[in-house]
């Protein structure tokens, strides 16, 4: 097993420093005294997580949409598309998510969203709306740090608008979960989400379900 771990570390070393700077996964759930991972942590390649006996951690990869539930005493090394796991049990499943989420930046999505919204405001014929993200869950998990007004407004149909006043008490001070408040968006709808200067235009998949579906498929990053 020592040889296996050495091989894993060697492979991760080839990923290079550039890959290490970009988050590749998110922690969706933690049970027990897991070391190196907390709920809604973003993970980068080569990060090490230690799972105790009786504990578990659920990790979802942003690009590969691989979702892993790792349980029992062992060590986890974060990869780029999946984890290297020693000793612990691991169950993997492919979930629906938008792989472009891994490359999204608040600045880039905000600038693109502003262009889309300006086009909508100046057009009388109703131009085709270009979206930057697809959600596969109808109850978004929104990353919005601190205090302010979070607004989700439907663009393809007038009249649907949800506004939430955030006071900074959201999870870890930056994650607001619509599933926890029984709020949901309309499957098939196109929306804009804004918080402060950050904004994004996104599509809710026609088959999206409300409630606590896998977070990686319903994550909106406005932080």
N, C-alpha and C positions, 0 to 999 in steps of 0.2 A: 504493500500500500504506500510505503514511503516513495517508491519509485514512481507510482502513479501521480502522487502529489507533485513530485519534482518535474514530471513531464508537463503537468498542468501549468505550473509556474513558468516553465520555459515557453510554453505557447503564449501565455499572457504577456510575457516580456516582448514578444514580437509585435504586439498591438501598437507599441510606440506611444510617446507622450501625447500626441494629438488626440488619440482616442480616449486617453485618460481624462481629458478635460471636458468631454461631453457626456452628460448623463445618458445612460443606456437603458435604465430600468427604474421602476418605482416599487416601493414596499407597500403592499396593499393590506397586510395584516401581520401582527406579531402576537404570539402567545408565549408566555413565560419570559424568563430573563435572558433574552437573546442579546448578544453583544455585537455591536457594529451595525445595527439596523433598528430604526424606529418607524412607526407608522408614517407613511407618506414621505419617507426619505427618498431622494433621488440617488441612484447608485451609478458608479463609474467603474470601468474595467479595472481589475486587480484588487478591488476592495474585498476585505475578508470579513465574513460573518460567522460567528460561532453560535451554534444552537445547543441549548442544554438538554439533558434528558427530560422528556415530557414536554419540551417546548417545540415551537414551529414558527416558520416564517413563510409568507406568501409573497413572491416576487413576480412582477410582470415586466417583460422586456418591451420597450417602446417601438422598436423597429421590427422585430421578428414576431411580435404579438404572442410570444411564448409565455405561458403562465405556469409558475412552479409553486407547489406546496411542499416545503422541505421540513421534515419532522424528525425528532430524535437526536440524540447526541452526535455531533459531528461538526464539520467545517465546510463553509461555502466560499468559493472564490467567484466573484462576479466576472462574467465574460462579456462578449459583445451581443450575442444572440441567445445564449443560455448559460447557466452556471455550471461550474465544476464542483461536484459534491463528493465529499469523502465521509464515509460511515453513515451519514444520515440517510433516511429514506426520502425519495423525491418522486412526486407525481407531476407529470407535465401534461398540459392541454393547450391546444391552439385556440386563442380567443379572437374575436373580431375587434380590431383597432385600426386606427389610421397611422400607418408607419411614418408619415411625414411629421408626426408629432415629435419625433426624436430630433428633427432638424429645426423645428420652429423656435423663433426668438420673439420676444415681446415687441421689440422694435420693428422687425420685419412684418409681423402680422398686423401690427397697428397701422403701419404705413399703407399696407395693401388694403386693409379694411377701410381706411379713410378714403382711398381712391374709389372703392366700390360704393361707399355711401354718398360721395360727391356725385358720382355718375347717376345714382338713383334719384338724387334730389334735383338734378338738372334735366333729367329725361322725362318726356311726357308719354313716350311709347312703351315704357316698362322694359328696359334692357335685360338681357340675360344676366343673372346674378352669379358672379364667380365666388365660390366658397374656398376657404383656406383649410378647412378641417371637416371631417365627418365624424359624428358621434354615433356610437352603436348602442348607447343607453340613453333613455329619454330623461333621466334625472341627473344632470351634470354634477361633477365634482369640479368646482371652480377654484383655481389658485388666485387669490386676491389678498395681498398682504395689508394688514392694518385696517384703518377706518375709512369709510367712504360709501358711496352709493353704487351698488352693482345693478346694472340694467341689462335685461335680456329682452330683445324686441324682435318680433317676427317681421321679416322683410317681404315675403312673397304674398302674405295676406295681412291686410291692415287690421288693427284693433287688438292684437295679442301682445301684451307687454307685462313683464314681471320685473318688479323693483324690490331690492332687498337693501336695507340699511345695515351695513356691517360696522360693528363697534370694536372690532379687534379681538373679540372672544372666539372667533372661528378656530377650528382645530389647528394647533401649532401656530396660531396667529395669522394663518394665511389660506386655509382650506375650508371652503363652505360647500357642504354636501346637500344638494337638493333632495336626495333620497331620504335624508334624516328629517325633512320637514314635509314629506309627502307631496312635494312639488314635482311637476313633470312638464316637459315640452311635448309638442305634437309631432309624432312620427311623420317624416316626409317634409317637415317645415324647414325653412331657411331663416336663420336668426343672426342678429348681431349681439355680441356681448361686450360691454364696456365697463371699465372701472378706472376712474381717474383718466389718464391719458392713454391707457392701454385699451385696445379693442380688437375684435376678431369677428369674421363672418364665417358661419359654419352651417352645415347641413345635418339634420337629424335623420338617420337612416330610416327608411320606411318600415323596417321590421324592429325598430328599437323598442325595448320594453322599459317601463318605469321601475323605480326602486333600485336597490343596491346591487346592480349588475357589476361585473368586473370593472374596476376603476379605470384601468388603462383604456377601456373603450368609451369612456365618458368624461375624460379629463380635459378641462379647458385651462390653459396656462395664461393668466393675465398678470402675473407677478413680474 
